[in-house]
Amino acid sequence: MRWTGYNRKLMSKPLTPRLKAILQALLVTFLWSTSWVLIKIGLAGIPALTFAGLRYGLAFMCLLPFALQLGSRRAIAGLSRRQWARLVLLGVLYYAVTQGTQFLGLVYLPALTASLILNFTTIVVALMGILFLSERPAALQWTGIAVSTLGILVYFYPVSLPRTELVGVIIVGASMFANAGSAVLGRNINRNENISPLLVTVISMGTGAVILLASGLLFQEIPRLTLVDWAIVAWLAITNTAFAFTLWNHTQRTLSAVESSIINSTMLIQIAILAWLFLGEGVSLKQGIGMALAALGVVIVQLRRTPPQELRRTGKETIRQLD
């Protein structure tokens, strides 16, 4: 009976903050993966920059009432000029540049090809994380990054892109570098600035949405949206953006930049399955092997050795719960 009680207590103990953050980040990547399918469908009737501006503009409006509550207003008033500048820069990089170029890239490329190019973000994030965050990946994590990269190379080999897709590759390549820069900056802000994930999301997203909407109005025609178009924009804005981006900023308080980036790369497999089911983008055996290697790399990165201080803290919590 005592053993049964011990097992019951052990099984009922709460998830560690890191495991909870990993599960939350995986939920976000699933929502973002469905976005690619919805964006490809919506681009048939909505210009890319206008589409992106509508998505993030509506998401910003959904989050704004929460940011205007008394506690959040006080927090906003307490932000320094340096913090404002960093949040605005994050908005320019993460939303205006990264998301805008992703929408444009999907005009020229299949969803899966664009996703694969963006998976090289992890390598760039790892290098930038060493330089700007002092977050040096462990040897096992470097192994995972190498395996994941090998999977991407297997998928693409031999490289043979039609000329019509070259423009898309250049655009998504620029998106990849902007995504890496925003990942490092976002991790730095969420780790060091003591700003709530909600405010990080609202201020940065509002900045990016204004730029995207202005660009769409200046350079693209104003579309006449159907009911289906509005439904896609609304779902992307409320669920896949307002909710998902706030949750993602929350997970960055716990996960390193490399860990967040490699979890983000699981979208490769998720998008492949969704693109096959809903967009008719098939996957060959070689591509399947490449995706499997990429997935294995993701698992290896997450098997990092737990720091001694974290082990001691977890052990104390477990003993306290079992007493």
N, C-alpha and C positions, 0 to 999 in steps of 0.2 A: 504493500500500500504506500509505504514511504517513497519507493522508487517511482510508483505511478504519479504521486504528487509532485515529485521532483521533475519528472518529464513534463507534466502539465505546466508547471511554472516556467520551465525552460522554453517550451513551445510557445507560450503566451507572452514572452518578453517582447518589448517593442523593437521595431527595426532600428538599426543604428542610423545616425544622421546621414552617413555616406551612402548606405544602401538605399535609404529613402530617396535621396537626391538622384541616384542612378535610375531608380524606377520612375521618378517624376520626369527626368530628362528623356527616358525612352518613350513615355506617353507623349511628350511634346514632339519628338521626332516622328511618331506615327501621325499625329495631326498635321505636321508640316509635309509629310509624304503625300497625304491625301490632297494637299494644296496643289501639288504639281499637276495632278490629274484635272482638278477643277480649273486651274489656270489655263491649261492647254485647251479645255473646252471653252472657257470664257473668251480666250483670245480670238476666237472665230468672229466675235462681234464687238469686242472692246479693244481699242488701241492700248499697247503695252503700258506706257507711262501713265495714261489716264486710269487704266485698270489698277495699277499699283497704288496710285494716289487715292483712288476711291476706297480701296481696301484699308490702307493705313489711316486715311482720314476718318473713316467711319469708326475704326477701332479706337482711335484717339478720342473721338466724341463719346464712345461708350465708357472709357476709363476716366474721362475728365471729371464727372460728378464725384467719383471717389477721391480724386486728388484735391477737390475743393472742400472736403470736409475739414473741420477745425484743426485737427492734429496735423493733417497733411499741409494745410495752408501755413501753419507755423513752421513746419519743416522746410517748405519752399522758401519762406522769408529768411530762414537761417542759412541758406546756401551761399557760399562765397562766390566771388567772381570766377575763381579758378574752377570750382565745381560746376558752375553754369557752363563755362567754356568746354569742359570735358564732356558734359552731357550733350551739348550741342554738336560737338565733334563726333560723338558716338552716333547721334541721329543722322548726321551727314554720311558717315561711313556705312553704318549698318542698314539704314533704311533707304536713303536717297540713292547711294551708289550700289551697294550690294543687292538690295531687292530690286531696284530699278533695272540693273543690268541682267538680273536673272529673268525678269519678265521679258526683256528684249531678247535675251538669248533663246528663250523658248519659242520665239517666233521662227528662228532659223534651225533649231536643233530638236531632235527627239528628247523627251523628258529624261530618259535613262542616260543618254550621252551627256547631257548637261550635268546631271547628278554625278556622274563619274568624274568629270573634270573638277567639280567642286570638292571631290574627296581628297584631292591633293592639298586641300587646306590644312590638313592635320600636320603635314611635314613643315609647312611654313609657320604654323602656330607653334610647333615644338621649338623651332629655331628662334622665333621672336620671343617665346616665353622665357628662354634662357637669357636673352639679352635684356628684356624689359621687366620681367616679373621675378627673376631669380628662381624660377620653377624648372629645375633640371629633371627631365624624365629619367626614371630608373632604367637599368640595363634591360629588364624584362619588358618595359614599356617601349623602348627603342626596338626591341625584337618584334613586338606587336605592330608597331608602325611600319617596319620593314615588310612584314608578312602582308599587311593590309595594302601597302603600295604595290607589292608583287602581284596581288590579286587584281588591282586596277590595270597594271601593265598587261597581264594575261588577257584580261577582258578586251583591251584595245588592240593587241597584237594580231596581225600586222596592221599598223596604222594606215588607213585608207579612207580619207574623208572627201566627199564630193566638194567641188569648189564652192558650191552654193552654201555649204555648211561652214566654210572657213571663217566667214564673218561672225557666225555664231560662236565658234571656238574662241575667237579673239575677245568677244564680248564677255563670254562666261569666264575666260581666263582672267580678265580684269575683275570680274565679280569675285573670283576665288581669292585674289590678293586683298581686295577690300574686305572680304569676309574674314580673312585671317587677321587683318589689322583690327577690325571691330571686335573679334573674339578676344584678343589680348587686351584691348582697351576696356571692354565690358567686364572681363574678369578682374582687372585692376580696380575699376570703379566699385564693383560689387564686393570686392574683398577688403578694400582699404578706406572707402569714403564714408561708410556708415550712413548710406542713403537707402531708404526702403526700396525693394524691387519695384513697387508700384510707381514711385516717383521717377526711378531710372527709366522705366518703360514709357511713362506718360510724356516726360520732357523730351527724351530722345525720339520717340515715335512721332510726336507732334512736329518736331523740327523736320524730320524726314518726309512726313506727309505733306507739309506745305511746299517743300521743294518739288516733290513728285507731281502734285496737283498743278503747280505753276508750270512745270515743264510740259505736262500733258496738254494744258490749255494753250501754251505758246507754240508747240511744235506738232501737235496732232489734232485731228478734228474732234469735235464734241460728239460722242456717240448717242444714238437713241437706244436706250437699254430696254430689253424685253423683261418680262416677269422672271424668266429663268435667269437672265443676267443679274438682276437685282438679288435673286435668291442666292446665287453663287457669291456675289460680293458680300452680302450680309453674313453668310456662314463663315467665309474666310475672315471677315473683320472681327466678328464676335468670338468665335470659338478658336480658330486657328491663329488669330493674331492677338486680340486683347487678352484672352485667357492664357494662350500658349506662351507668348513672349514674357508675360509677367512671371509665369511659373519658371521659365527658363532662366530669367535673371535671378530668381530665388535659388535655383540649383547652383548657380555660379558662386554663391557664397561658400559652398562646400567643395565642389569639384574644381580641380585645376583646369587651366586652359586646355591642356592636351587631352585630359579625360573628357571634357565637354565636347571637344572637337571630334574625338574618335567615336563618341556616342552619336554625335550628329551624323557621322559617316554610315551608321546603320541604315540611314535613309536610302542608301544604294540598293539594298535588298528589298526594302519595303516598296520603293518606287518601281523597281523592276516587276514585282508581283502585281502592283496596282496598274502599271502601264500595260502589262500583258492582259489583265482582266478587262480594263475599260478603254484602252487606247489602241489595242491590237499591236503593240510593240513586242514582238517575240524575243525569246532568249535562246541562243544556241548552247550546245554542250560546253564549248570553250568559255563562253560568257558565264555560264553557270558555275564552272570551276573557279573563274576569277572572282565572282561574287562570294563563293564559299571561302576562299582565301581571305578576302577582305573582311568577312564576318569573323573568321578565326582571329585575325589581327585585333579586332575590336575586343574580343574576349580576353586575349593575352594582355592587352593594355590595362584592363580592369583588374587583373590578378596581381597588382602591385603589392609589395610587402607592406603590411600595416606598420606605421611608425611605433616605436616602443611606448611613447607617451599615450598614444591612442589605445594600444593594447591594455595598458594599465588602467586607463579610464573605463574602458569597456568591461574589463574584468571586475573592477569595483562595483560597477552598476549591476552586473549579473549576480554577484554575490549578495548584494543588498536586496535584490528582487527575490532571491531564493531563501532568504532568511525568514 
